[in-house]
Amino acid sequence: MTAGGTFNEQILAGLRPNFFELVAQEAMQGALRPAWQYVCKVLVQTRPGLLERVWTFSDELFLILESLLELCFITRHGGSVSENFYYLERVPWRDRSGPLGTREKWASVLCLVAVPYLIVKMDSLYSRLQEENDITVLSWQRGQDTGILLKLLFFKAYPYLHALWEGAKFIFRMRYLFGKTEFYSPLLWMAGVILSRQMETELTKSPSPHSGATLWRRLLNSLLPLTVFALKLLEWWFSSERAAAVRMMTSLPIPPPPEPVEPSPEGIRLPSNPQLCPICLQRRTDPTAVITSGYVFCYSCIFGYLRRQKQCPVTCIPTVEKQIIRLYSQQRYSS
């Protein structure tokens, strides 16, 4: 082996980030989305009527803002926001001496922004289908909608896909930790780049410490972690207040139950037998109470009715699918 080859290997070994640096920058990157969601939640609570759509499309707004931010940082500094904070940069895997090409830049932005967005959306869809699993299977058995089959297939396959993705991430990290690969994550492998420490010439190439680029870098490196820390502190503070309020309320005497809600003339009639479901007029299966009115129905009956009508069948009070709760009797689960 030549001296030049040994020297180059030593340089590359010195520029290789260690495992804990990459874990820290990944944790910092993952903290941006919860901070954004908390800001949107506070804004919606302040102006619920005016900013309701902000919360509805908060993931899409974050996707646009993060895409612009990451594209700007990758173009200017060769790395994402969190990577630049830890003085890391992205290097083409095939040509490490050259700058990032157009393909590597756009592939990096897609892997940094689009893939986490899709994972968040799929997690949300799976959680929603998990709540609707019983009614989904029942609807498919009745042949009401062929689209239910696709939802059912996704519901059955997503846990395996999620486990496969997490397993791939674990394998890449373990191989990087033991020096078997230069890719810390499958996203870097998909983008065709590796992470490297910024060279000393890159860190000190600014002509003056008072230049605009240097001041902007210092300002960002100072404000970004402080902003994330402040948002997390506010979230913890208000959560503590809510917990204290809950403890104070539970220490008070139990109030009497509210008066029952009278049936609406426009609602369905209640059967004479209280054991029957008012919708199907059969003996209730999986008894489920509507929180807004207190009346009990079959789970499949009331779930499908609320999805279509958005109101209680008996009282006509506006109600959505999340405002129901199943009732479990002790006799049903006793051995």
N, C-alpha and C positions, 0 to 999 in steps of 0.2 A: 504494500500500500504506500502511495506517495505521500510526501509531507503535505502537499496541497490538499489531498483528499482527507488526511487526518485533520487538518486545520478546518476544512469545511464542515466535517462531522462535528468537531467541537463547537463551531459557531451554531450549527443547527441544534445541537444538544443544549446549548445555553439559551437559545431562543424558544425552546419548547416549554410551554406553560406547564406548571405542575397541576396535579389533579384538583387540589383545593382551590386554586385560582379559578378554574373552570366551573367548579361547583358554586363558588361565590358569585361569579358573574351570571350564572344561570338563575340563581335565586333572586338576584336583583332584577333580572329581566322578567321573571314571573311575578314580581311584586307590582308591576305597573298596572296590570289589568284589575286586580282587586282595588287599587287606589282609584282608578277611573270609575269603577262601579260605585264606590262609596261617594265620590263627588256627584255622580248622576243621581244617586239616591237622595242625597241632601238637597240637591236642586229641585227634584220632583216633590219632595216633602214641603219645600218652601213655596213653590208655585205649582200645585198639582194640576190645575186646569190648563195652564199655559205650557208646561214642560212635560206633559204626560208622554208625548211621543219620544222625548229624549231617552226615557227609560226603556220604552219599547224597542227602539233601535240603538241602544247603547253599544251593543257588540259591533254593529255595522259602523257606527261613528268612530269607535275605537280602532276598528280595522283601517279606516281611511287615515286617521291621524297617525297611527303607528306606522303605516306604510310610508307616508310622507317623511316622517321623522327618521325611520331606518334608512330609507333611500338617500336622504341628505347626508347622514353620517357615513354610510358605506361609500358614497361618492367622494366625500371630503376627506374622511379619515381612514377608510379601508376596513371599517368594522362597525358593529352595531353600537347602540348607546351604552349598554352595559359592558361590552368588550372594550370600547374606548375608555370607559371609566377606569378599567383595570389595565390600561396601556397594552391592550391586545389588538391585533389586526388579523385580517383574513388574507391568506396567501394562496394563489392557485396551486393545486396539488401537482400538476404536471410541469408547470414552469414557475418555480418558486422565486426566481430572480426578477420576474416581471410583475407589473401591477395587475389588479383585477380587471378582467375583460368585461364586456357588456353582458355576456352570458352569465358569468359568475356573479355579477352585481344583481341582476334580476332574479337569478336562482336563489341568491342569499335572501333577498327581500321576500320572495315567496315562501321560503322555508321558515323565515323568522316570523312572518305575519299570517300567511294564508293557512299553513298547516295547523298552528294553534287555534285559529278561528274555526276551522272545520272540526277539530277535536272538541272544542267547547260546544259547538252546535250539536254534534252527535251525542255528547254527554247529556245535554239538555233534552234532546229527543228521546233518548233511552230512559231518562228519569220520568218523562211524561208518559211514555208507553208502559213503564213499570207500574204506574198508578192505574193505567187503563187496561192492564193485561187481561183481567177477567172479562170485561166487556168486549175487548178486541177478539178474543177467542170465541166468545158467544156470537158476536156479529158475523164472524167468518163461518161458523157452523150453520147459521141461519141463511147464509148467502146474501146478505144485505149489500155488500160492497166488495168488489174484487180488489180494490186498493188496500183493504185490510190485510190481504196476504203479504204484500210487500212490507207493511209495518211489522207483521208477525215474523217474517223472515229476518228483518233487521234486528228485532228484539231478541231473537234466538242466536243470531250470529255475532252481534256486537261484543258481547263479553269475550268471545274467543279472539276477535280482532283486536280488542283493547289489550288483552293479555299478550298477544303476539307483538304488539307495538312496544309495550313496556318491557317485554323480554328482550327485544332487539336493542332498546336503549341500555338495558343492564349489561348485555353482552359487549356492546361497544365501549361502555365505560370501564368494565373490567379489563378488556383487552388494552385500552389506553393506559390504565393504571399500571399494568405489568409490561408496558412497552411493546406490545404486539401489534399495535396499529397507531397511525397518526390522526385518526378521526375520533374525536371525543363522542360524537353522536351520529346517528343515521342521517340527521338533517344536514350535517356538514358533508357527509359522504354523497348525499343526493345533490348538494350544491357544487361538489367538486372542489372544495376548499378545505384548508386546515387552518388552525389558529396558531399564531406565533406572537411572541413578545415583540413590541416595537423596538427597532434598533436604536442605539444611542444617537445616531445621526438624525433619526426621525424625531426623537424627543427634544432635541436641542437645535433643530434647524430653523427655528423662528428667528428672524433678524433682530428683533428687539423684544424684551419682556413686556413692553408697553404696546405692542402691536394689537390690532383688533382681534386676530385669530387667537393669540395667547390669552388675552383678557376674556374672550368668550369661552375658551376651554376651561380656564380657572373658575369662571362664574358657573358654568354648567356642572363641573365636578364638585362644586361646593353646594349648589342649590338642589341638585337632583336627589342626593341621599337625604338631605334635610327635609325636602318636600315629602318624600315617601315616609320618612320617620314621623313627620308631623301628622300626616293622614292616618297612619296606624295608631298614633297616640290619641287622636280624636275619636277614632272608632272604639278604642279600648275605654276611653273616658265615658262616652255616652253609653256603652254597654254596661259599665259599672253603675251608672245612674239608673238604668232600666232594671238591673238586678236588685239594686237597693229599693226601688219602688215596688218591685214584686215582693220582696221580703216584708216591706211595710204593709202591703195590702194583705198578705197571708197572715199577718199577726192580728188583723182586725177580726171582729166577729163575722161569721158567715152570714151573708145577707139572705133574705128569703127568696125562694125561686120566683121568677117573673110570672106574670099572668099568661095563661095560654093564649096563643094567637087564634082568633076566630077565623073559621073558613070563609073564603071570599065567595060571593054569589056567582062569580065567573069561574071559580075553580071546580075541580071534580068533586063529586060527593064522596063522603066517607062511608065505608061499608059498616053494617051493623055489628059485624064481628071484628073486634079490635085486632085479632090475629091475622087478618087478611090485608094484603097490600092494596091500597086504594087505586093503583094503576092497573094491575093485572087481575085483581079480585081473586087471587090465589093465596094460599098460605105463604107467608114471607120466607124467602131464602136469603141468607146473608143479610140480616136486618141492618138497615142503614138509615141514620137520622139526618135530617136536614137542619143545619145549625140555625138558619134564619127563622125557622118556624117550629122546630121540634117534632114534626111528624116523621113517622118511620115507614120506609118502603123497602122493597127488594133492591139490592145493590144494582143489579143490571137494569131494572126498570127506571130507577131514579137517575142513574148516570146517563142513560140514553135520553131521558126526558129533558134533563137540564142542558145537555149538549144542544138539543134542538130549540127549546123554548126559553132558556135562561131565566126561569122563574119557578117558584115552588108550585107544584100542581094543585095544592089545596088552598093556599093563601094568596097565590099570585105575587108573592114578594120576590123582587129580583134576586136571583141566586145563580151561582156558577158551580162548576164541577168540584172545585176545591173546597166548597162550603158544605161538605157532607162528611160523615164519620160513621164507620162501621161499629156495630154493637156486637160484642162477643159474650155469650152466656156461659156460665160456669159448667152447666150440664153438658154443653157441646164438647168441651175439651177434657172433661173428667174421665179418667180411665175406669 
